[in-house]
């Protein structure tokens, strides 16, 4: 069954989270819990602030960086996503998802060469994750297309479709670009 929490309970939970942060301002877990509740409530700007505070206190948590970059994507704040994904790549150089965020942010900022570099490196780190590798290939297709390198664009869209032949994003972009 679908659950619709009582708005009053949500408000109380957020108040309790704020109290936790006020009482323990130097505890990254307090900030990350607050960010989790805000994120679930689609309060992305406030959640971003909470995750940034948690990261400022402890940069070693992969999950915090992942949530922060997901929020940047939701907010379409690509300059922030670019800066923070670069920091995340430095801290977690073996985590492909941070290269994907970097590639996407670079594409949005029209830094296509940098996007390709991040995406190529990140794609080489993906193992046994069809969804993630499809995202890399699709993004590479977009980046190469923006540089008018159509053979590499087509090759990457073909790779994406080989991984997931029903991916609507890839099918839509590739067919549009081919036309």
C-alpha positions as CSV (number, residue, x, y, z in Angstrom):
1,X,0.0,0.0,0.0
2,X,1.1,3.5,-0.7
3,X,1.9,5.6,2.4
4,X,1.1,9.2,2.7
5,X,2.8,10.4,5.9
6,X,0.9,12.9,8.0
7,X,2.3,16.4,7.1
8,X,2.3,17.3,10.8
9,X,4.6,14.3,11.5
10,X,6.9,15.3,8.7
11,X,7.1,18.8,10.1
12,X,7.8,17.4,13.6
13,X,10.5,15.2,12.2
14,X,12.2,18.2,10.5
15,X,12.0,20.1,13.7
16,X,13.6,17.3,15.6
17,X,16.3,17.0,12.9
18,X,17.0,20.8,13.2
19,X,17.3,20.4,17.0
20,X,19.8,17.5,16.4
21,X,21.9,19.8,14.2
22,X,21.7,22.6,16.7
23,X,22.8,20.4,19.6
24,X,25.5,18.6,17.5
25,X,26.7,21.1,15.0
26,X,30.0,19.3,14.5
27,X,28.5,15.9,13.9
28,X,28.3,15.1,10.2
29,X,25.7,12.5,10.8
30,X,23.3,15.1,12.3
31,X,23.7,17.2,9.1
32,X,23.3,14.2,6.8
33,X,20.2,12.9,8.6
34,X,18.7,16.3,8.2
35,X,19.6,16.4,4.6
36,X,18.0,13.0,4.1
37,X,14.7,14.2,5.5
38,X,14.8,17.4,3.5
39,X,15.7,15.4,0.3
40,X,12.7,13.1,0.8
41,X,10.5,16.2,1.2
42,X,11.8,17.6,-2.1
43,X,13.4,20.5,-0.3
44,X,16.5,20.2,-2.5
45,X,18.1,23.6,-1.7
46,X,18.0,23.0,2.0
47,X,19.1,19.4,1.6
48,X,22.1,20.6,-0.4
49,X,23.0,22.9,2.4
50,X,22.8,20.1,4.9
51,X,24.9,17.7,2.8
52,X,27.5,20.4,2.2
53,X,27.7,20.9,5.9
54,X,28.2,17.2,6.5
55,X,30.8,17.0,3.8
56,X,32.6,20.0,5.3
57,X,32.9,18.0,8.5
58,X,33.8,14.7,6.9
59,X,34.7,14.4,3.2
60,X,35.3,10.6,3.4
61,X,31.6,9.5,2.9
62,X,30.9,8.4,-0.7
63,X,27.1,8.4,0.0
64,X,27.1,12.1,1.0
65,X,28.9,13.1,-2.2
66,X,26.5,10.9,-4.3
67,X,23.5,12.6,-2.7
68,X,25.0,16.1,-3.1
69,X,25.6,15.5,-6.8
70,X,22.2,14.0,-7.3
71,X,20.7,17.1,-5.8
72,X,22.9,19.3,-8.1
73,X,21.5,17.4,-11.0
74,X,17.9,17.8,-9.8
75,X,18.5,21.6,-9.4
76,X,20.3,21.7,-12.8
77,X,23.1,23.6,-11.1
78,X,25.7,22.4,-13.5
79,X,28.5,24.8,-12.4
80,X,28.2,23.5,-8.8
81,X,27.9,19.9,-10.1
82,X,31.1,20.4,-12.1
83,X,33.0,21.8,-9.1
84,X,31.8,19.2,-6.6
85,X,32.2,16.2,-9.0
86,X,35.8,17.3,-9.5
87,X,36.3,17.2,-5.8
88,X,34.6,13.8,-5.5
89,X,36.7,12.4,-8.3
90,X,39.8,13.4,-6.5
91,X,38.6,11.8,-3.3
92,X,37.2,8.7,-4.9
93,X,39.1,8.1,-8.1
94,X,37.8,4.5,-8.6
95,X,34.1,5.5,-8.4
96,X,32.7,5.7,-12.0
97,X,29.5,7.6,-11.0
98,X,31.5,10.7,-10.1
99,X,33.1,10.8,-13.6
100,X,29.6,10.5,-15.1
101,X,28.4,13.6,-13.1
102,X,31.5,15.4,-14.2
103,X,31.0,14.5,-17.8
104,X,27.3,15.5,-17.7
105,X,28.2,18.8,-16.0
106,X,31.0,19.5,-18.6
107,X,28.5,18.8,-21.4
108,X,26.1,21.3,-20.0
109,X,28.8,23.8,-19.5
110,X,29.9,23.2,-23.2
111,X,33.3,21.8,-22.1
112,X,33.0,18.9,-24.5
113,X,36.7,17.8,-24.5
114,X,36.8,17.7,-20.7
115,X,33.5,15.8,-20.8
116,X,34.8,13.2,-23.1
117,X,37.9,12.8,-21.0
118,X,35.9,12.3,-17.8
119,X,33.4,10.0,-19.5
120,X,36.0,7.8,-21.2
121,X,37.9,7.4,-17.9
122,X,34.8,6.7,-15.9
123,X,33.4,4.2,-18.4
124,X,36.6,2.2,-18.1
125,X,35.8,1.8,-14.4
126,X,32.3,0.3,-14.8
127,X,31.9,-3.4,-14.2
128,X,28.7,-5.3,-14.4
129,X,26.4,-2.3,-14.3
130,X,24.3,-2.1,-17.5
131,X,22.4,1.0,-16.5
132,X,25.6,3.0,-15.6
133,X,27.5,2.0,-18.7
134,X,24.5,2.9,-20.9
135,X,24.6,6.4,-19.3
136,X,28.3,6.7,-20.1
137,X,27.9,5.7,-23.7
138,X,24.8,8.0,-24.2
139,X,26.7,10.9,-22.7
140,X,29.7,10.2,-24.8
141,X,27.4,10.2,-27.8
142,X,26.1,13.6,-26.8
143,X,29.5,15.0,-26.3
144,X,31.0,13.8,-29.5
145,X,27.9,15.0,-31.4
146,X,28.4,18.5,-29.9
147,X,31.9,18.4,-31.4
148,X,30.5,17.3,-34.7
149,X,32.5,14.1,-34.4
150,X,29.6,12.0,-35.8
151,X,31.5,8.7,-36.2
152,X,32.4,8.6,-32.5
153,X,28.9,9.9,-31.6
154,X,27.2,7.1,-33.6
155,X,29.6,4.5,-32.2
156,X,28.8,5.4,-28.6
157,X,25.0,5.5,-29.3
158,X,25.4,2.1,-30.8
159,X,27.2,0.9,-27.7
160,X,24.5,2.3,-25.5
161,X,21.8,0.6,-27.5
162,X,23.7,-2.7,-27.4
163,X,23.5,-2.4,-23.6
164,X,19.9,-1.3,-23.5
165,X,18.1,-1.3,-26.8
166,X,14.9,0.2,-25.2
167,X,16.5,3.2,-23.5
168,X,14.2,6.0,-24.5
169,X,16.8,8.8,-24.0
170,X,19.3,7.1,-26.3
171,X,16.6,6.2,-28.9
172,X,15.3,9.7,-28.9
173,X,18.6,11.5,-29.2
174,X,20.2,9.1,-31.6
175,X,17.2,9.1,-34.0
176,X,17.1,12.9,-33.8
177,X,20.8,13.2,-34.5
178,X,20.6,10.8,-37.4
179,X,17.7,12.7,-39.0
